[in-house]
Amino acid sequence: MANAIIAFAIAAATLVLLLVGASVALATASERRVEAVKRQGPHVKRVGGVLLVTIGLWFAFLAVANPIYLLP
């Protein structure tokens, strides 16, 4: 169970770092690109949400497929 928690924490931290890095990169974009970036906001949110749900479902599948915590 500890390995699953560590794996989830690593995946979550990686996703957070990638999203924060992307946000910082977008924040430093030139002024003339701001309008184009604003139009992409909803798409970025959807993609980020899909990634979060997919990773969550993957970890749920791993927990069900290999229930090592039930072993004595």
Biopython code that builds the backbone (N, CA, C, O; Angstrom):
import numpy as np
from Bio.PDB.StructureBuilder import StructureBuilder

atoms = [
    (1, "MET", "N", (0.829, -1.185, 0.000)),
    (1, "MET", "CA", (0.000, 0.000, 0.000)),
    (1, "MET", "C", (0.874, 1.250, 0.000)),
    (1, "MET", "O", (0.535, 2.263, -0.612)),
    (2, "ALA", "N", (2.003, 1.158, 0.697)),
    (2, "ALA", "CA", (2.895, 2.317, 0.737)),
    (2, "ALA", "C", (3.440, 2.618, -0.650)),
    (2, "ALA", "O", (3.605, 3.783, -1.011)),
    (3, "ASN", "N", (3.723, 1.570, -1.438)),
    (3, "ASN", "CA", (4.225, 1.787, -2.797)),
    (3, "ASN", "C", (3.191, 2.492, -3.658)),
    (3, "ASN", "O", (3.536, 3.351, -4.469)),
    (4, "ALA", "N", (1.926, 2.132, -3.486)),
    (4, "ALA", "CA", (0.859, 2.765, -4.259)),
    (4, "ALA", "C", (0.742, 4.244, -3.888)),
    (4, "ALA", "O", (0.547, 5.096, -4.754)),
    (5, "ILE", "N", (0.861, 4.533, -2.622)),
    (5, "ILE", "CA", (0.770, 5.925, -2.174)),
    (5, "ILE", "C", (1.963, 6.721, -2.703)),
    (5, "ILE", "O", (1.811, 7.864, -3.133)),
    (6, "ILE", "N", (3.135, 6.120, -2.669)),
    (6, "ILE", "CA", (4.330, 6.796, -3.194)),
    (6, "ILE", "C", (4.190, 7.023, -4.694)),
    (6, "ILE", "O", (4.522, 8.101, -5.189)),
    (7, "ALA", "N", (3.703, 6.025, -5.422)),
    (7, "ALA", "CA", (3.521, 6.162, -6.870)),
    (7, "ALA", "C", (2.500, 7.248, -7.172)),
    (7, "ALA", "O", (2.704, 8.056, -8.078)),
    (8, "PHE", "N", (1.407, 7.275, -6.427)),
    (8, "PHE", "CA", (0.398, 8.313, -6.633)),
    (8, "PHE", "C", (0.970, 9.691, -6.335)),
    (8, "PHE", "O", (0.718, 10.640, -7.078)),
    (9, "ALA", "N", (1.735, 9.811, -5.261)),
    (9, "ALA", "CA", (2.325, 11.105, -4.908)),
    (9, "ALA", "C", (3.293, 11.574, -5.989)),
    (9, "ALA", "O", (3.323, 12.759, -6.322)),
    (10, "ILE", "N", (4.074, 10.663, -6.532)),
    (10, "ILE", "CA", (5.012, 11.030, -7.599)),
    (10, "ILE", "C", (4.256, 11.467, -8.848)),
    (10, "ILE", "O", (4.608, 12.470, -9.468)),
    (11, "ALA", "N", (3.222, 10.722, -9.219)),
    (11, "ALA", "CA", (2.432, 11.077, -10.400)),
    (11, "ALA", "C", (1.739, 12.426, -10.196)),
    (11, "ALA", "O", (1.723, 13.264, -11.098)),
    (12, "ALA", "N", (1.175, 12.630, -9.021)),
    (12, "ALA", "CA", (0.493, 13.889, -8.740)),
    (12, "ALA", "C", (1.483, 15.056, -8.750)),
    (12, "ALA", "O", (1.194, 16.113, -9.310)),
    (13, "ALA", "N", (2.637, 14.862, -8.137)),
    (13, "ALA", "CA", (3.640, 15.934, -8.118)),
    (13, "ALA", "C", (4.134, 16.245, -9.525)),
    (13, "ALA", "O", (4.337, 17.408, -9.872)),
    (14, "THR", "N", (4.327, 15.210, -10.332)),
    (14, "THR", "CA", (4.767, 15.431, -11.713)),
    (14, "THR", "C", (3.725, 16.215, -12.492)),
    (14, "THR", "O", (4.061, 17.159, -13.207)),
    (15, "LEU", "N", (2.464, 15.828, -12.359)),
    (15, "LEU", "CA", (1.405, 16.540, -13.063)),
    (15, "LEU", "C", (1.298, 17.987, -12.600)),
    (15, "LEU", "O", (1.133, 18.894, -13.416)),
    (16, "VAL", "N", (1.393, 18.199, -11.306)),
    (16, "VAL", "CA", (1.331, 19.562, -10.775)),
    (16, "VAL", "C", (2.501, 20.387, -11.299)),
    (16, "VAL", "O", (2.318, 21.531, -11.714)),
    (17, "LEU", "N", (3.703, 19.810, -11.283)),
    (17, "LEU", "CA", (4.869, 20.540, -11.774)),
    (17, "LEU", "C", (4.739, 20.868, -13.262)),
    (17, "LEU", "O", (5.107, 21.962, -13.690)),
    (18, "LEU", "N", (4.221, 19.931, -14.044)),
    (18, "LEU", "CA", (4.030, 20.194, -15.467)),
    (18, "LEU", "C", (3.001, 21.296, -15.699)),
    (18, "LEU", "O", (3.213, 22.179, -16.529)),
    (19, "LEU", "N", (1.892, 21.247, -14.970)),
    (19, "LEU", "CA", (0.867, 22.270, -15.143)),
    (19, "LEU", "C", (1.339, 23.633, -14.655)),
    (19, "LEU", "O", (1.047, 24.652, -15.281)),
    (20, "VAL", "N", (2.068, 23.659, -13.544)),
    (20, "VAL", "CA", (2.610, 24.931, -13.055)),
    (20, "VAL", "C", (3.653, 25.468, -14.028)),
    (20, "VAL", "O", (3.686, 26.665, -14.311)),
    (21, "GLY", "N", (4.501, 24.584, -14.538)),
    (21, "GLY", "CA", (5.499, 25.008, -15.530)),
    (21, "GLY", "C", (4.845, 25.574, -16.773)),
    (21, "GLY", "O", (5.289, 26.590, -17.308)),
    (22, "ALA", "N", (3.788, 24.916, -17.236)),
    (22, "ALA", "CA", (3.068, 25.424, -18.402)),
    (22, "ALA", "C", (2.433, 26.777, -18.100)),
    (22, "ALA", "O", (2.437, 27.669, -18.947)),
    (23, "SER", "N", (1.895, 26.929, -16.908)),
    (23, "SER", "CA", (1.285, 28.206, -16.520)),
    (23, "SER", "C", (2.320, 29.319, -16.465)),
    (23, "SER", "O", (2.064, 30.434, -16.922)),
    (24, "VAL", "N", (3.475, 29.022, -15.913)),
    (24, "VAL", "CA", (4.541, 30.034, -15.840)),
    (24, "VAL", "C", (5.017, 30.395, -17.243)),
    (24, "VAL", "O", (5.248, 31.567, -17.541)),
    (25, "ALA", "N", (5.163, 29.391, -18.102)),
    (25, "ALA", "CA", (5.585, 29.656, -19.478)),
    (25, "ALA", "C", (4.564, 30.521, -20.211)),
    (25, "ALA", "O", (4.931, 31.423, -20.964)),
    (26, "LEU", "N", (3.292, 30.244, -19.987)),
    (26, "LEU", "CA", (2.250, 31.050, -20.618)),
    (26, "LEU", "C", (2.211, 32.460, -20.058)),
    (26, "LEU", "O", (1.926, 33.413, -20.782)),
    (27, "ALA", "N", (2.498, 32.593, -18.766)),
    (27, "ALA", "CA", (2.478, 33.917, -18.142)),
    (27, "ALA", "C", (3.576, 34.817, -18.674)),
    (27, "ALA", "O", (3.437, 36.040, -18.653)),
    (28, "THR", "N", (4.675, 34.227, -19.155)),
    (28, "THR", "CA", (5.785, 35.035, -19.655)),
    (28, "THR", "C", (5.694, 35.286, -21.163)),
    (28, "THR", "O", (6.609, 35.848, -21.765)),
    (29, "ALA", "N", (4.579, 34.862, -21.763)),
    (29, "ALA", "CA", (4.415, 35.066, -23.210)),
    (29, "ALA", "C", (4.327, 36.565, -23.522)),
    (29, "ALA", "O", (3.982, 37.377, -22.663)),
    (30, "SER", "N", (4.640, 36.898, -24.743)),
    (30, "SER", "CA", (4.596, 38.313, -25.140)),
    (30, "SER", "C", (3.167, 38.844, -25.099)),
    (30, "SER", "O", (2.207, 38.074, -25.137)),
    (31, "GLU", "N", (3.038, 40.143, -25.023)),
    (31, "GLU", "CA", (1.737, 40.796, -24.859)),
    (31, "GLU", "C", (0.819, 40.547, -26.061)),
    (31, "GLU", "O", (-0.396, 40.441, -25.893)),
    (32, "ARG", "N", (1.368, 40.457, -27.234)),
    (32, "ARG", "CA", (0.513, 40.261, -28.412)),
    (32, "ARG", "C", (-0.051, 38.854, -28.499)),
    (32, "ARG", "O", (-0.987, 38.618, -29.263)),
    (33, "ARG", "N", (0.487, 37.926, -27.746)),
    (33, "ARG", "CA", (-0.008, 36.547, -27.744)),
    (33, "ARG", "C", (-1.019, 36.295, -26.628)),
    (33, "ARG", "O", (-1.572, 35.199, -26.537)),
    (34, "VAL", "N", (-1.265, 37.280, -25.789)),
    (34, "VAL", "CA", (-2.137, 37.078, -24.633)),
    (34, "VAL", "C", (-3.544, 36.679, -25.077)),
    (34, "VAL", "O", (-4.146, 35.786, -24.480)),
    (35, "GLU", "N", (-4.067, 37.315, -26.098)),
    (35, "GLU", "CA", (-5.431, 37.001, -26.543)),
    (35, "GLU", "C", (-5.528, 35.559, -27.052)),
    (35, "GLU", "O", (-6.509, 34.871, -26.771)),
    (36, "ALA", "N", (-4.536, 35.107, -27.785)),
    (36, "ALA", "CA", (-4.538, 33.722, -28.268)),
    (36, "ALA", "C", (-4.443, 32.739, -27.109)),
    (36, "ALA", "O", (-5.074, 31.682, -27.130)),
    (37, "VAL", "N", (-3.666, 33.084, -26.114)),
    (37, "VAL", "CA", (-3.521, 32.216, -24.942)),
    (37, "VAL", "C", (-4.844, 32.142, -24.173)),
    (37, "VAL", "O", (-5.224, 31.078, -23.685)),
    (38, "LYS", "N", (-5.536, 33.269, -24.070)),
    (38, "LYS", "CA", (-6.823, 33.290, -23.367)),
    (38, "LYS", "C", (-7.835, 32.379, -24.057)),
    (38, "LYS", "O", (-8.649, 31.739, -23.392)),
    (39, "ARG", "N", (-7.788, 32.318, -25.365)),
    (39, "ARG", "CA", (-8.709, 31.449, -26.090)),
    (39, "ARG", "C", (-8.405, 29.978, -25.830)),
    (39, "ARG", "O", (-9.302, 29.141, -25.926)),
    (40, "GLN", "N", (-7.169, 29.653, -25.508)),
    (40, "GLN", "CA", (-6.772, 28.266, -25.266)),
    (40, "GLN", "C", (-7.054, 27.809, -23.837)),
    (40, "GLN", "O", (-6.943, 26.620, -23.538)),
    (41, "GLY", "N", (-7.410, 28.722, -22.964)),
    (41, "GLY", "CA", (-7.631, 28.398, -21.550)),
    (41, "GLY", "C", (-8.590, 27.247, -21.314)),
    (41, "GLY", "O", (-8.235, 26.301, -20.612)),
    (42, "PRO", "N", (-9.800, 27.291, -21.877)),
    (42, "PRO", "CA", (-10.732, 26.189, -21.649)),
    (42, "PRO", "C", (-10.197, 24.841, -22.152)),
    (42, "PRO", "O", (-10.447, 23.806, -21.535)),
    (43, "HIS", "N", (-9.477, 24.855, -23.249)),
    (43, "HIS", "CA", (-8.904, 23.609, -23.772)),
    (43, "HIS", "C", (-7.859, 23.054, -22.810)),
    (43, "HIS", "O", (-7.826, 21.851, -22.551)),
    (44, "VAL", "N", (-7.014, 23.923, -22.287)),
    (44, "VAL", "CA", (-5.987, 23.496, -21.329)),
    (44, "VAL", "C", (-6.643, 22.917, -20.076)),
    (44, "VAL", "O", (-6.175, 21.918, -19.530)),
    (45, "LYS", "N", (-7.724, 23.545, -19.624)),
    (45, "LYS", "CA", (-8.431, 23.037, -18.444)),
    (45, "LYS", "C", (-9.018, 21.657, -18.714)),
    (45, "LYS", "O", (-8.943, 20.771, -17.862)),
    (46, "ARG", "N", (-9.599, 21.474, -19.886)),
    (46, "ARG", "CA", (-10.174, 20.171, -20.221)),
    (46, "ARG", "C", (-9.088, 19.102, -20.305)),
    (46, "ARG", "O", (-9.260, 18.001, -19.783)),
    (47, "VAL", "N", (-7.989, 19.416, -20.950)),
    (47, "VAL", "CA", (-6.899, 18.444, -21.077)),
    (47, "VAL", "C", (-6.329, 18.106, -19.708)),
    (47, "VAL", "O", (-6.070, 16.938, -19.416)),
    (48, "GLY", "N", (-6.132, 19.110, -18.869)),
    (48, "GLY", "CA", (-5.640, 18.865, -17.511)),
    (48, "GLY", "C", (-6.606, 18.007, -16.709)),
    (48, "GLY", "O", (-6.185, 17.116, -15.973)),
    (49, "GLY", "N", (-7.907, 18.275, -16.850)),
    (49, "GLY", "CA", (-8.911, 17.477, -16.164)),
    (49, "GLY", "C", (-8.920, 16.034, -16.632)),
    (49, "GLY", "O", (-9.034, 15.111, -15.826)),
    (50, "VAL", "N", (-8.800, 15.843, -17.945)),
    (50, "VAL", "CA", (-8.761, 14.488, -18.497)),
    (50, "VAL", "C", (-7.535, 13.745, -17.968)),
    (50, "VAL", "O", (-7.622, 12.567, -17.620)),
    (51, "LEU", "N", (-6.403, 14.429, -17.907)),
    (51, "LEU", "CA", (-5.194, 13.796, -17.373)),
    (51, "LEU", "C", (-5.380, 13.386, -15.915)),
    (51, "LEU", "O", (-5.003, 12.281, -15.522)),
    (52, "LEU", "N", (-5.957, 14.272, -15.123)),
    (52, "LEU", "CA", (-6.162, 13.959, -13.707)),
    (52, "LEU", "C", (-7.107, 12.772, -13.530)),
    (52, "LEU", "O", (-6.838, 11.874, -12.733)),
    (53, "VAL", "N", (-8.209, 12.770, -14.272)),
    (53, "VAL", "CA", (-9.170, 11.672, -14.158)),
    (53, "VAL", "C", (-8.542, 10.366, -14.642)),
    (53, "VAL", "O", (-8.730, 9.319, -14.024)),
    (54, "THR", "N", (-7.800, 10.425, -15.743)),
    (54, "THR", "CA", (-7.166, 9.225, -16.282)),
    (54, "THR", "C", (-6.171, 8.636, -15.291)),
    (54, "THR", "O", (-6.156, 7.425, -15.074)),
    (55, "ILE", "N", (-5.357, 9.463, -14.701)),
    (55, "ILE", "CA", (-4.387, 8.978, -13.718)),
    (55, "ILE", "C", (-5.098, 8.406, -12.497)),
    (55, "ILE", "O", (-4.690, 7.374, -11.965)),
    (56, "GLY", "N", (-6.158, 9.071, -12.052)),
    (56, "GLY", "CA", (-6.929, 8.558, -10.922)),
    (56, "GLY", "C", (-7.548, 7.202, -11.215)),
    (56, "GLY", "O", (-7.513, 6.302, -10.376)),
    (57, "LEU", "N", (-8.125, 7.055, -12.426)),
    (57, "LEU", "CA", (-8.707, 5.774, -12.813)),
    (57, "LEU", "C", (-7.639, 4.692, -12.934)),
    (57, "LEU", "O", (-7.872, 3.540, -12.568)),
    (58, "TRP", "N", (-6.481, 5.059, -13.440)),
    (58, "TRP", "CA", (-5.385, 4.090, -13.569)),
    (58, "TRP", "C", (-4.962, 3.575, -12.191)),
    (58, "TRP", "O", (-4.766, 2.373, -12.012)),
    (59, "PHE", "N", (-4.824, 4.473, -11.227)),
    (59, "PHE", "CA", (-4.442, 4.037, -9.885)),
    (59, "PHE", "C", (-5.548, 3.229, -9.227)),
    (59, "PHE", "O", (-5.267, 2.300, -8.470)),
    (60, "ALA", "N", (-6.799, 3.568, -9.501)),
    (60, "ALA", "CA", (-7.907, 2.760, -8.967)),
    (60, "ALA", "C", (-7.864, 1.364, -9.574)),
    (60, "ALA", "O", (-8.057, 0.373, -8.870)),
    (61, "PHE", "N", (-7.610, 1.282, -10.880)),
    (61, "PHE", "CA", (-7.483, -0.025, -11.532)),
    (61, "PHE", "C", (-6.334, -0.829, -10.928)),
    (61, "PHE", "O", (-6.484, -2.021, -10.662)),
    (62, "LEU", "N", (-5.200, -0.188, -10.712)),
    (62, "LEU", "CA", (-4.065, -0.894, -10.122)),
    (62, "LEU", "C", (-4.394, -1.400, -8.721)),
    (62, "LEU", "O", (-3.970, -2.490, -8.338)),
    (63, "ALA", "N", (-5.140, -0.619, -7.961)),
    (63, "ALA", "CA", (-5.506, -1.035, -6.607)),
    (63, "ALA", "C", (-6.440, -2.236, -6.641)),
    (63, "ALA", "O", (-6.341, -3.122, -5.792)),
    (64, "VAL", "N", (-7.349, -2.274, -7.621)),
    (64, "VAL", "CA", (-8.292, -3.388, -7.711)),
    (64, "VAL", "C", (-7.623, -4.610, -8.335)),
    (64, "VAL", "O", (-7.868, -5.737, -7.905)),
    (65, "ALA", "N", (-6.788, -4.397, -9.336)),
    (65, "ALA", "CA", (-6.183, -5.508, -10.066)),
    (65, "ALA", "C", (-5.115, -6.237, -9.240)),
    (65, "ALA", "O", (-4.864, -7.421, -9.464)),
    (66, "ASN", "N", (-4.498, -5.550, -8.307)),
    (66, "ASN", "CA", (-3.432, -6.148, -7.519)),
    (66, "ASN", "C", (-3.637, -5.790, -6.042)),
    (66, "ASN", "O", (-2.900, -4.973, -5.490)),
    (67, "PRO", "N", (-4.630, -6.399, -5.414)),
    (67, "PRO", "CA", (-4.959, -6.022, -4.021)),
    (67, "PRO", "C", (-3.968, -6.622, -3.025)),
    (67, "PRO", "O", (-4.329, -7.492, -2.232)),
    (68, "ILE", "N", (-2.731, -6.161, -3.067)),
    (68, "ILE", "CA", (-1.687, -6.696, -2.204)),
    (68, "ILE", "C", (-1.964, -6.396, -0.738)),
    (68, "ILE", "O", (-1.463, -7.088, 0.148)),
    (69, "TYR", "N", (-2.753, -5.374, -0.486)),
    (69, "TYR", "CA", (-3.065, -5.010, 0.892)),
    (69, "TYR", "C", (-3.966, -6.054, 1.559)),
    (69, "TYR", "O", (-4.105, -6.037, 2.782)),
    (70, "LEU", "N", (-4.586, -6.967, 0.788)),
    (70, "LEU", "CA", (-5.428, -8.006, 1.361)),
    (70, "LEU", "C", (-4.634, -9.234, 1.795)),
    (70, "LEU", "O", (-5.156, -10.101, 2.497)),
    (71, "LEU", "N", (-3.377, -9.306, 1.378)),
    (71, "LEU", "CA", (-2.559, -10.468, 1.736)),
    (71, "LEU", "C", (-2.135, -10.386, 3.206)),
    (71, "LEU", "O", (-1.962, -9.295, 3.749)),
    (72, "PRO", "N", (-1.967, -11.564, 3.849)),
    (72, "PRO", "CA", (-1.574, -11.557, 5.279)),
    (72, "PRO", "C", (-0.144, -11.084, 5.471)),
    (72, "PRO", "O", (0.338, -11.019, 6.602)),
]
sb = StructureBuilder()
sb.init_structure("model")
sb.init_model(0)
sb.init_chain("A")
sb.init_seg("    ")
for serial, (resi, resn, name, xyz) in enumerate(atoms, 1):
    if name == "N":
        sb.init_residue(resn, " ", resi, " ")
    sb.init_atom(name, np.array(xyz, "f"), 0.0, 1.0, " ", f" {name:<3s}", serial, name[0])
structure = sb.get_structure()
